[in-house]
Structure formats: structure tokens, C-alpha cells
Amino acid sequence: MYIVVDENDRRPIYQQVVDEIKALIARGELREGAALPPVRQVAADLGVNLNTIATAYRELQREGLINIRHGAGAIVSSSTAQVKTDDELRKPLRAALTQLVLAGLPRTEIMTMVGNELRGLLKGSK
């Protein structure tokens, strides 16, 4: 499992880890039943506090993507998060698109960027 955290990113590190693992699951690089590395190992690899990784794993469990068994580790339990409303799904998309518009990117470049990201996420799916 390859995760990168960016110290310049405004998101908390635990959220970056959550988002990276979600992307791995969405791309099919982590499939249902796959074991995640132990919290201590991920924390050591990333050079962060182990509580940060534990928080990320708990968030993923809360969303129904992984199952944590103390002593046995974390396992990918699903490739889909618990059902959210349409509005809950649109809010982060709207926020991201707003940032791109505010950055002055033209519509065509935004559409290309979104398309490339979507293709990257869906390349492992059927």
C-alpha cells in the first residue's frame, strides 16, 4: 500500500490518509478482503504519530470501508462506503470545483482534469 502525505496540504494528516486509502479502494488496488498494514507500520513509514493513523482507520471503519479487529488488524470490508444522500455526495465535489473556478481555470481545463481523475479512479473497475 503506497500512501503519500503532503505537509503543505491544508487537510489534517489523518484525512489525507483516509482519502488516499479510499482512492486505493476505488481504483481496485485494495480489494475486499485485503489486509491493511498495521497502524504502527503505516505511522512509521509516514513518520507520523500512530494515533493519527488509528484515527484514519477508525474513520474508514465508521464509513464501512474497513473492518478493524484488535489483534488481527484491518481488512477492507467493502468497495463502497455507507450510503450518503445526493447532497452529501455533491458538497465536496462542489467545493473542489469551486476551488478550480476560483483558481481561474477555464471550463475546458476543469472538465479535462475531472475526466482524467475519474478515468484514473475507474481504471480498475468493470
C-alpha positions in Angstrom: 0.0 0.0 0.0 1.5 3.3 -1.1 0.4 6.4 0.7 1.8 9.9 0.5 1.1 12.8 2.9 1.7 16.4 1.9 2.8 18.7 4.7 1.6 21.7 2.6 -1.9 20.2 2.3 -4.4 22.0 4.5 -6.2 18.8 5.3 -5.3 17.1 8.5 -2.9 14.2 8.0 -5.4 11.6 9.1 -7.8 12.9 6.5 -5.1 12.7 3.8 -4.6 9.0 4.8 -8.3 8.4 4.7 -8.6 9.9 1.3 -5.5 8.0 0.0 -6.9 4.7 1.2 -10.3 5.5 -0.3 -8.6 6.2 -3.6 -6.8 2.8 -3.5 -10.1 1.1 -2.8 -11.9 3.0 -5.6 -9.1 2.1 -8.1 -9.3 -1.6 -7.1 -5.7 -1.6 -5.8 -7.1 -2.6 -2.4 -9.9 -5.1 -2.8 -12.4 -6.5 -0.4 -10.7 -8.9 2.0 -7.3 -7.2 1.6 -5.4 -6.6 4.8 -4.2 -3.1 5.6 -0.7 -2.7 7.1 -0.7 -2.4 10.9 -1.2 1.1 12.3 2.4 1.1 13.7 3.9 0.3 10.4 2.0 2.9 8.5 2.8 5.5 11.1 6.5 4.6 11.0 6.5 4.6 7.2 4.9 8.1 7.0 6.8 9.5 10.0 3.6 10.4 11.8 2.1 9.7 15.2 0.4 6.3 15.4 -2.8 7.9 16.8 -3.1 9.8 13.5 -3.2 6.5 11.6 -5.5 4.9 14.2 -7.9 7.9 13.7 -7.8 7.4 9.9 -8.5 3.7 10.3 -11.5 4.4 12.7 -12.9 6.9 10.2 -12.7 4.3 7.4 -14.4 1.8 9.6 -17.1 4.3 10.5 -17.7 4.7 6.8 -18.0 1.0 6.3 -14.9 0.6 4.1 -12.8 -1.5 6.5 -13.3 -3.7 9.5 -10.9 -3.5 12.4 -10.3 -6.4 14.7 -7.9 -5.7 17.6 -5.0 -8.0 17.3 -6.0 -9.2 13.8 -5.6 -5.9 12.0 -7.7 -4.0 9.5 -9.4 -5.7 6.5 -11.1 -4.0 3.5 -14.7 -4.9 4.0 -16.3 -3.1 1.1 -15.6 -1.2 -2.0 -18.4 1.2 -1.3 -18.9 3.5 1.6 -22.2 3.6 3.6 -24.9 5.2 1.5 -24.9 9.0 1.7 -27.5 11.4 0.4 -27.1 13.0 -3.0 -26.5 16.3 -1.3 -23.8 14.8 1.0 -22.0 13.5 -2.1 -22.3 16.8 -4.0 -20.9 19.1 -1.3 -17.2 18.1 -1.5 -17.5 17.9 -5.3 -19.0 21.4 -5.4 -16.2 22.7 -3.1 -13.5 21.2 -5.2 -15.0 22.6 -8.4 -15.4 26.0 -6.8 -11.7 26.0 -5.9 -10.8 25.2 -9.6 -13.1 28.1 -10.8 -11.6 30.5 -8.3 -8.1 29.5 -9.4 -9.1 30.9 -12.8 -9.0 27.6 -14.7 -11.1 27.6 -17.9 -14.1 25.3 -18.1 -12.4 23.0 -20.7 -9.4 22.6 -18.5 -11.6 21.8 -15.4 -13.6 19.2 -17.5 -10.3 17.6 -18.7 -9.0 17.5 -15.2 -12.2 15.9 -13.8 -12.3 13.4 -16.7 -8.7 12.4 -16.1 -9.2 11.9 -12.4 -12.4 9.9 -13.0 -10.6 7.7 -15.5 -7.8 7.1 -13.0 -10.2 6.1 -10.4 -12.3 3.8 -12.6 -9.4 2.1 -14.5 -9.6 -0.9 -12.2 -13.4 -1.3 -12.2 -15.5 -3.1 -14.6 
